[in-house]
Amino acid sequence: MNKKEIIFTGLGGQGIVKSGVILAEAAVLEGRHVVQTQNYGPESRGGCCRADVIIADQDISYPRVNNADIILALSQKGLEKFKDCSKPEAMIIADETLEVGDIKNCRKFNIIKYTEEILKNPQAINMLCLGILASVTNLVSYDALKKAICDNVPKSSIDKNLLAFQAGIDMTEQTLKN
């Protein structure tokens, strides 16, 4: 991997920014060069938000993602707003409810419904997404992500967050088998 540019997008309250922070920290733990930025509207909950992460083996000269290799989208509005900031061959990881049109390299998962109905913890949606992202892309190791999760969530919720992270890995492995 020379350089990978990732956009997380969704709605305020889904932990989009926290996902970017955790992925960036995991990459730092592996000795990579990393830039993480975020962008969200004046709405603290419910508005469209974005977190960018650039992971590289060398210095990074520009801190914004303009040509994403990967977009993880949890909202239709976010996907529509940011899909033009990606390469034609970019991988899109999206909730199954999103309309992706003619995007060729798209992997859809039952993310929102799973966190609500199976995990019974909608606040863990970002950790489920990190598990899916880790499993599909191999950007960083599971161990680095687990450490970054433990370092960035309240101690009282570490077990629930790690459970959601593992559920994302398991979901991906199950989907790829089918």
N, C-alpha and C positions, 0 to 999 in steps of 0.2 A: 504494500500500500504506500503510495507516494503521498496522496492527499485525498481526503474524503470530506465532502461538504454535506451537512445534514440539516434539514429544516423540520422542526416539530411544530405542528399547528393544531389549534383547537380553540376551545372556549375558555375564558377565564374561569378558574375554579377546577380545571381538570389536571392541574399540575404540570402544564406544558413547560413552564420556565424551570421548575424543579427537575424535570426530566433532562433538560439540556445541561443543567448544572451537574447533575450526577454523572451523565455520560462524559462530560468534559473532565470531571475529576477522575473518573476511572481511567481515561486515556493518559492523564498526567501520571497516575500511579504506575502506568506501564512505560513511562519515560518518553512519551510522545509530546510533540508541540501541539498546543491546543489554544483555540480562541472560542469563547462562548459569549454570545450577545442575546438580548431579548428585546421584544417590541410588543407592546400591547396598548390598546386604547384606554380612554379614561374610565371605562367600566372595569371595576375590579372583578366582577363575576358576570359571566355570560357574554362578554365581548370577545371578538376575535383576537387571538394572541399568537405569538411566534417566538420560538427560541432557535437560534442558529448555533451550530457547533461545527468547527473545522478541526479536523484531526490530521496531522501531517508528520512525516518523518524529518522534515526540515523546517526552517523558519517560515512563518506565515506572514506575508506582506500586506494583506488586506483583511480586515476583521469581519466583513459581511459576506454572507452566502449569496452569490449572484447566479450560480450555475450548479444547483444541488445535484448530488449523486443519489440522495435518498430523501424522500419526504415521508414523514409519519403524520397522517392527518386524521383527526378525530371530529372535524366539523366540515360540512359542505362548503360553508363560506370561506374557511381557511384554505381548503384545497383549491377552490376556484381562484382565490386571491394570490396564492403562491406557486401554483403549478407552472406558471410561465417563468419562474426563477429556477427552473431545473433543466438538466440536459435532456435531450430527446429520449435517451435510453435510461433515464433515472428510474430507480426502483421506488414505487409508491406503496407504502404500507398504510392501509386504511381500515376504518370500521366498515363492517359489511353493509351498513345502511347508506353509505355514500355512493353517489352516482359518479363514476369515474370516466364515463364516455369511452373514447378510443385509446385510452392509455394502455399501452401494451404490457409493460412490466409492472403489473399491479398485483399485490397480494392482500386479500381482504380477510379480516378476522372478525369474530363475534365479540369485539372488545367491550363495548358499552353494556350490552345485555349480560355478558359474563360477569362483569364486576358487580352489577346490580343483583342478578339472580343466583349466581353460584357463589361468588365470594361474599355477597351481601355487604359490600364495602365499596361504594362508588368512588370514594376518595383514593382508592388504590389503583385507579385506572392508569396512572402514569407508571407505576411499578410493573403492571401487567404489560404495558407497552415496551418498557425497557427489556423485559424478558423476551418478548417477541422480536424486538430489534436485535438483541444480542444473538438470538438463535438463528435468525434469517441472514444476518450480515457478517457475523464474526468480527465486528469492528474492534471490540475489546473483549477480554476474557470475562467469563462469569465471575471469577474470584475478584477481579478488580471492581466489577460492578457491585458485587455484594458488599465489598468494603466501602465503596463510595455511598451506597445506600445507608449502611450503618452509620456512617459519618455525617449524613445529611438529613436524617429523620429523627424525631424525638425518640429517646430510648424506649419509652413505653409502647411505641408502635413498630419497633424493629421487626418483631416476629411476623406481624401482619403484612408488612411491606415485603419481607423476604418471601413469604408465602405467595403473594401476588406476583412477584418477580418469577418465582419458580413456575407458577401457573402459566405465565406467558411462554416460558420455554416449553412446557409440556403441551400447551395449545398448539404451538408451532410444529413440534415434532409429530403430534397427532394429525394435524392438517396435511403435512408433507407426506405422511404414510398413505392418506386417502387419495 
